[in-house]
Amino acid sequence: MCSSDLSQYFQSVALSDVGLHRTENEDSGWAGSKVLAVADGLGGHAGGEIASSLAIKKISQLEKNSLNQRNAETTIIDTFIEINDALALTMKNQNELRGMGTTLTTVIIGKEKTLLAHLGDSRAYLIRDGKMTQLTKDHTVVQELLDQGRISPDEVEGHPQRSFITKALMGTSQHERPDFLEVEVSEGDLLLLCSDGLAGVVDEKKIVKAIVAHGVTGETLSELKELAYKKGAPDNLTIILATLTPHKNPAPGFIGAAQGGAK
């Protein structure tokens, strides 16, 4: 079974949690049959919740589209533009929300291929044969410094600019083009989408160990949440873990702020 099969669906578990140091959950997520997505809101409590929720509700509408070879990338780009323009309009009408924005990382099953689109520092990983590969590249100052060889991987964790994002959906007149990747998902592979409340806090070796031990289950989510809490859970954390199946199963749907204020 590969990602070019037409009759494939995501089977997933999902969790979004406020963490230990935030009062509100500014993360949102969607775990559907054809679309997975995580968004991490920026710009303060109300703004972050609204921005991430808006992005997730827009991208989840692609569940209804049959993305084919010809229109897949264009349709996804158009959806990112729609989100950006909706953010701009919301900020225009509500001055107190100015400066809000959101990351957005999504994986979508199309007719011929599975596509990943990404802006910000939420992440997508592929887990295959017990090994976890990061599919996305963070749009952050620290990642740029790493790419330029100005800092080493060991300097990332404590870097003062670690949380500075260079690309996101911010409602600006410049439409940021998301990174695209065609994802080959084989039988037995798992996909992990998460906000930096997990990826930026818990060591990747511990993440993959929990996933390999328990698979696509609520037990895995509980263990990953516990690992984040043991590290202080300084941020909201959102986790979607999925595999592909030929059968359509009930899906978790909206999580986090997009669920309607859920923490």
Backbone torsions as a table, in degrees:
resi	resn	phi	psi	omega
1	MET	NA	121.1	178.4
2	CYS	-125.1	171.0	-171.5
3	SER	-71.8	-3.7	177.0
4	SER	-87.5	-7.8	176.6
5	ASP	-62.6	142.4	-176.5
6	LEU	-78.0	-35.4	-172.6
7	SER	-98.3	61.3	179.1
8	GLN	-120.7	147.4	-178.9
9	TYR	-139.3	156.1	173.5
10	PHE	-81.9	136.9	165.7
11	GLN	-112.9	122.1	-168.6
12	SER	-143.3	162.7	167.0
13	VAL	-126.1	152.0	-173.8
14	ALA	-149.5	149.9	-179.1
15	LEU	-149.2	140.9	170.4
16	SER	-136.6	130.8	-171.2
17	ASP	-137.4	144.9	-175.1
18	VAL	-71.5	-22.2	-176.6
19	GLY	83.4	-169.7	-173.5
20	LEU	-101.2	-12.9	-173.5
21	HIS	-119.9	-5.6	178.4
22	ARG	-104.8	151.4	178.4
23	THR	-93.7	-21.5	-179.9
24	GLU	-131.2	157.8	177.2
25	ASN	-98.9	111.9	178.8
26	GLU	-96.0	0.8	174.5
27	ASP	-83.9	150.5	170.6
28	SER	-138.0	157.9	177.1
29	GLY	-152.6	160.8	173.7
30	TRP	-137.6	126.2	175.1
31	ALA	-123.1	99.4	-177.7
32	GLY	-114.6	-166.5	-179.1
33	SER	-79.0	-29.9	-177.3
34	LYS	-122.0	-15.5	-175.1
35	VAL	-130.5	131.4	169.0
36	LEU	-118.7	140.7	-179.9
37	ALA	-157.4	143.8	174.8
38	VAL	-130.0	135.4	177.2
39	ALA	-133.1	135.6	-179.7
40	ASP	-115.5	109.9	-174.7
41	GLY	-71.9	147.5	-179.3
42	LEU	-124.0	151.2	171.0
43	GLY	104.7	27.4	177.5
44	GLY	92.3	167.6	-169.7
45	HIS	-49.9	-67.9	-174.9
46	ALA	-62.9	-45.8	-177.8
47	GLY	-61.7	-45.4	-179.3
48	GLY	-63.2	-43.1	178.7
49	GLU	-61.8	-46.0	-177.6
50	ILE	-65.2	-44.3	-177.1
51	ALA	-64.5	-48.4	-178.1
52	SER	-67.3	-39.3	179.5
53	SER	-64.2	-43.0	178.5
54	LEU	-60.3	-46.2	-179.1
55	ALA	-61.4	-45.3	-177.1
56	ILE	-68.0	-39.7	-179.8
57	LYS	-67.0	-33.7	176.9
58	LYS	-70.5	-48.1	-175.4
59	ILE	-68.8	-29.7	179.9
60	SER	-65.8	-21.7	179.1
61	GLN	-66.3	-16.6	177.1
62	LEU	-71.0	-8.0	170.7
63	GLU	-55.4	-33.7	-174.3
64	LYS	-83.5	-12.8	-177.5
65	ASN	-93.4	142.0	171.0
66	SER	-98.1	94.9	-176.3
67	LEU	-76.3	122.4	179.1
68	ASN	-109.8	177.4	-176.1
69	GLN	-53.9	-35.7	-173.3
70	ARG	-78.6	-38.7	-169.8
71	ASN	-111.6	-3.8	-170.5
72	ALA	-58.4	-56.6	-175.7
73	GLU	-63.8	-42.6	-179.8
74	THR	-62.2	-42.8	-179.7
75	THR	-63.2	-41.7	179.8
76	ILE	-67.2	-44.1	177.9
77	ILE	-60.2	-43.9	178.8
78	ASP	-59.6	-37.5	179.3
79	THR	-67.8	-41.0	175.9
80	PHE	-61.2	-40.9	178.3
81	ILE	-64.6	-42.0	177.8
82	GLU	-59.9	-41.8	178.3
83	ILE	-62.6	-48.0	-179.6
84	ASN	-58.2	-44.9	-178.7
85	ASP	-68.0	-35.9	177.5
86	ALA	-66.8	-37.8	175.1
87	LEU	-62.6	-43.9	179.6
88	ALA	-59.8	-44.6	-179.3
89	LEU	-65.7	-41.5	179.4
90	THR	-61.9	-43.1	179.7
91	MET	-68.5	-33.8	177.7
92	LYS	-63.9	-39.4	-177.5
93	ASN	-83.7	-21.8	-178.9
94	GLN	-131.5	92.8	-172.4
95	ASN	-57.5	-31.4	-177.2
96	GLU	-68.4	-12.8	-179.7
97	LEU	-94.8	1.9	-178.3
98	ARG	-58.9	137.5	-178.1
99	GLY	96.4	-4.0	179.3
100	MET	-77.6	159.8	179.2
101	GLY	-173.3	-173.5	-178.7
102	THR	-160.4	149.1	166.2
103	THR	-78.7	165.2	173.3
104	LEU	-157.0	121.4	175.8
105	THR	-127.0	125.3	-175.6
106	THR	-139.8	145.1	173.4
107	VAL	-122.9	128.5	-172.3
108	ILE	-130.6	130.8	175.3
109	ILE	-85.0	117.8	174.9
110	GLY	-100.5	-172.9	-179.1
111	LYS	-68.3	-40.3	-176.3
112	GLU	-110.2	-17.7	-175.4
113	LYS	-155.8	163.3	174.7
114	THR	-104.6	125.8	-174.8
115	LEU	-114.4	143.6	172.7
116	LEU	-112.9	135.1	173.4
117	ALA	-129.5	144.6	-165.8
118	HIS	-154.9	132.5	169.1
119	LEU	-139.7	129.0	176.7
120	GLY	108.6	-150.6	-176.8
121	ASP	-122.9	12.1	166.1
122	SER	-72.3	155.7	-170.1
123	ARG	-126.7	158.1	169.8
124	ALA	-127.6	137.5	178.8
125	TYR	-128.1	152.2	170.4
126	LEU	-112.0	128.3	177.2
127	ILE	-109.6	118.3	-177.7
128	ARG	-138.5	128.0	177.5
129	ASP	52.8	40.7	176.2
130	GLY	78.1	4.6	179.4
131	LYS	-116.6	141.5	-177.5
132	MET	-110.9	126.7	-179.6
133	THR	-116.6	127.3	176.9
134	GLN	-75.6	124.1	-178.2
135	LEU	-90.3	-27.2	-178.0
136	THR	-100.4	157.5	171.4
137	LYS	-115.0	128.9	-178.7
138	ASP	-61.6	135.6	172.3
139	HIS	-93.9	77.1	-177.0
140	THR	-136.0	161.2	176.2
141	VAL	-60.5	-42.6	-177.8
142	VAL	-63.1	-40.2	178.1
143	GLN	-63.3	-40.2	177.7
144	GLU	-63.2	-40.8	178.0
145	LEU	-64.2	-38.6	176.2
146	LEU	-62.7	-46.9	-178.9
147	ASP	-61.1	-33.3	-179.2
148	GLN	-84.3	-4.3	-179.6
149	GLY	74.7	17.0	-177.2
150	ARG	-85.3	-18.9	172.1
151	ILE	-136.0	160.4	177.9
152	SER	-98.1	161.3	177.1
153	PRO	-54.6	-31.8	-179.9
154	ASP	-68.0	-20.3	-178.0
155	GLU	-89.5	-5.3	-174.2
156	VAL	-66.4	-49.3	-169.7
157	GLU	-56.5	-43.4	-176.9
158	GLY	-97.7	11.1	-174.8
159	HIS	-70.3	134.1	-177.4
160	PRO	-64.9	-19.5	-179.6
161	GLN	-104.5	19.2	-174.2
162	ARG	-57.9	-36.4	-174.9
163	SER	-94.3	6.8	-179.1
164	PHE	-80.0	116.6	-177.3
165	ILE	-94.0	138.8	-179.1
166	THR	-100.2	-21.9	178.5
167	LYS	-140.2	135.8	175.6
168	ALA	-166.6	175.7	173.8
169	LEU	-86.9	108.5	-171.3
170	MET	-122.3	5.6	179.8
171	GLY	71.3	24.4	-179.3
172	THR	-90.4	166.9	-179.7
173	SER	-70.8	-21.6	176.1
174	GLN	-87.0	114.2	-179.7
175	HIS	-82.9	110.8	178.6
176	GLU	-71.2	128.3	178.1
177	ARG	-81.9	127.1	178.4
178	PRO	-69.4	153.7	169.5
179	ASP	-70.4	141.4	178.2
180	PHE	-120.5	146.0	175.7
181	LEU	-150.0	132.3	171.3
182	GLU	-83.9	125.0	-174.4
183	VAL	-104.6	121.8	174.3
184	GLU	-91.3	110.9	-178.5
185	VAL	-111.8	119.3	-178.9
186	SER	-102.2	168.3	179.1
187	GLU	-58.0	132.3	-179.4
188	GLY	92.5	-13.8	177.9
189	ASP	-73.2	152.4	175.1
190	LEU	-124.2	148.8	174.4
191	LEU	-114.7	135.3	175.6
192	LEU	-121.0	122.6	170.5
193	LEU	-113.5	135.5	-177.8
194	CYS	-155.8	156.7	173.4
195	SER	-85.3	173.0	-176.7
196	ASP	-72.2	-6.3	173.4
197	GLY	-66.6	-20.4	171.2
198	LEU	-102.7	-58.4	-172.5
199	ALA	-63.0	-30.8	-178.4
200	GLY	-88.1	-1.6	-173.6
201	VAL	-119.9	-43.4	-174.5
202	VAL	-100.6	134.9	178.9
203	ASP	-59.5	137.2	-176.6
204	GLU	-59.2	-34.5	179.8
205	LYS	-62.8	-37.1	178.8
206	LYS	-73.1	-35.2	177.3
207	ILE	-61.9	-51.2	-176.3
208	VAL	-67.9	-32.8	178.0
209	LYS	-62.0	-44.0	179.3
210	ALA	-65.2	-40.7	-178.3
211	ILE	-67.8	-44.4	-179.8
212	VAL	-64.8	-35.7	-177.8
213	ALA	-69.2	-37.8	-169.7
214	HIS	-121.0	-13.0	178.1
215	GLY	67.9	-155.3	-176.8
216	VAL	-83.0	79.2	-176.7
217	THR	-140.6	162.1	174.3
218	GLY	-63.7	-27.8	178.7
219	GLU	-62.4	-39.2	177.1
220	THR	-63.0	-46.3	179.2
221	LEU	-58.5	-44.4	-179.5
222	SER	-62.1	-41.4	-179.7
223	GLU	-67.9	-40.4	178.7
224	LEU	-65.7	-40.5	176.4
225	LYS	-62.0	-43.8	179.5
226	GLU	-61.8	-39.8	178.1
227	LEU	-62.7	-41.0	177.8
228	ALA	-65.7	-40.1	179.6
229	TYR	-65.9	-35.9	178.1
230	LYS	-65.1	-24.2	177.8
231	LYS	-95.1	11.0	176.3
232	GLY	96.9	-10.6	179.0
233	ALA	37.0	63.2	-174.8
234	PRO	-72.2	-13.7	-175.1
235	ASP	-134.1	166.0	170.0
236	ASN	-59.1	148.0	176.7
237	LEU	-131.5	134.0	179.6
238	THR	-130.3	133.0	-174.5
239	ILE	-135.5	128.8	170.1
240	ILE	-126.3	124.8	179.4
241	LEU	-121.2	127.4	-172.4
242	ALA	-142.7	157.6	169.5
243	THR	-133.6	170.5	178.7
244	LEU	-98.8	144.6	179.9
245	THR	-143.5	150.5	177.5
246	PRO	-77.9	-6.2	-176.8
247	HIS	-113.1	139.5	178.1
248	LYS	-81.0	123.3	-178.4
249	ASN	-116.2	161.3	173.4
250	PRO	-57.3	137.5	-176.3
251	ALA	-112.5	151.4	-179.3
252	PRO	-60.1	-32.8	-179.7
253	GLY	79.3	-140.3	-177.2
254	PHE	-76.9	142.4	173.6
255	ILE	-135.8	161.7	178.4
256	GLY	71.6	-146.1	-176.6
257	ALA	-60.0	-32.5	-179.6
258	ALA	-67.1	-17.8	-179.7
259	GLN	-78.0	-13.3	179.6
260	GLY	109.4	49.9	175.9
261	GLY	88.6	6.7	179.1
262	ALA	-66.1	141.6	178.5
263	LYS	-107.9	NA	NA
